[in-house]
Amino acid sequence: MTAEQALQAWLKMTSLPMPPRLTVQFGLFTQPVGRSHCGSLCDGPPLYDHPAYVYHWFSCSSAGNLPVTRCWNWLVLDANAGFQIMRLPYFEPHGPGS
């Protein structure tokens, strides 16, 4: 499954619009043991070296008052089937420079 196919499958399941200025990377995804690190944001059992696409995009407007480090969205999708592994919306303090 390509990055585009995985994203389209996820968008179809969620009925969300295509994020603006999207960047994608392919790699092997590993979750820490245990689920306390992400609570309800994680689906399924922890994964180890699992093929995944990681999408990220900036979502704050220039008129907003959030720090830049809180404006990044992260989405991790399974590279084989396109299901969501993890999603971190902009209000989480993750992203480049955090």
C-alpha positions in Angstrom: 0.0 0.0 0.0 1.4 3.4 -0.9 1.4 6.4 1.4 -1.4 8.0 -0.7 -3.5 4.8 -0.6 -3.1 4.5 3.2 -4.1 8.1 3.7 -7.1 7.8 1.4 -8.3 4.7 3.2 -8.0 6.5 6.6 -9.8 9.6 5.3 -12.6 7.4 4.0 -13.0 5.7 7.4 -12.9 9.0 9.3 -14.7 11.3 6.9 -12.2 14.0 7.7 -10.9 16.5 5.1 -7.4 16.2 3.6 -4.9 18.0 5.9 -3.1 21.0 4.4 0.6 20.9 3.5 1.0 17.3 4.5 4.4 15.7 4.8 4.8 11.9 5.0 7.7 9.6 6.0 8.0 5.8 5.9 9.6 3.8 8.6 9.4 1.1 11.2 7.2 2.2 14.2 7.7 0.9 17.7 5.4 1.8 20.6 6.8 1.7 24.2 5.6 -1.2 26.3 2.4 -0.3 28.1 -0.4 2.0 27.1 -0.1 4.8 29.7 2.0 7.0 27.3 -0.9 7.7 24.9 -4.1 6.5 26.6 -7.1 6.5 24.2 -5.0 7.9 21.3 -3.4 4.4 20.7 -5.3 1.6 19.1 -4.5 -2.1 19.6 -1.5 -3.8 21.2 2.0 -2.2 21.3 3.9 -2.6 18.0 7.5 -3.4 17.4 9.3 -2.5 14.1 6.0 -2.3 12.3 6.0 -0.7 8.8 4.2 2.6 9.0 3.6 5.9 7.4 3.9 9.0 9.6 2.1 12.1 8.4 2.6 15.5 9.9 1.2 18.9 9.2 1.1 22.4 10.7 -2.4 23.5 11.7 -2.2 26.9 13.4 -3.1 30.1 11.7 -0.7 33.0 11.7 -3.2 35.0 13.8 -3.3 32.3 16.5 -1.6 32.6 19.9 -0.4 29.0 20.3 3.4 28.4 20.4 4.7 26.9 17.2 5.6 23.7 19.0 1.9 23.1 19.7 0.7 23.5 16.1 1.9 20.2 14.7 -0.4 17.2 14.0 0.9 13.7 13.8 -0.8 10.7 12.3 0.7 7.2 12.2 -0.9 4.7 9.8 -0.2 1.0 9.2 1.7 0.7 5.9 0.1 -2.6 5.0 -3.6 -2.0 5.6 -4.0 1.8 6.3 -5.5 1.5 9.7 -4.7 4.2 12.4 -2.0 3.3 14.8 -1.8 6.6 16.6 -2.9 10.2 16.2 -1.6 13.3 18.0 -3.7 16.4 17.3 -2.3 19.9 17.5 -3.1 20.5 21.1 -0.5 17.9 22.2 2.9 19.4 22.8 4.7 17.3 20.2 6.6 18.4 17.1 9.8 19.8 15.8 11.4 22.1 18.3 9.4 20.9 21.3 
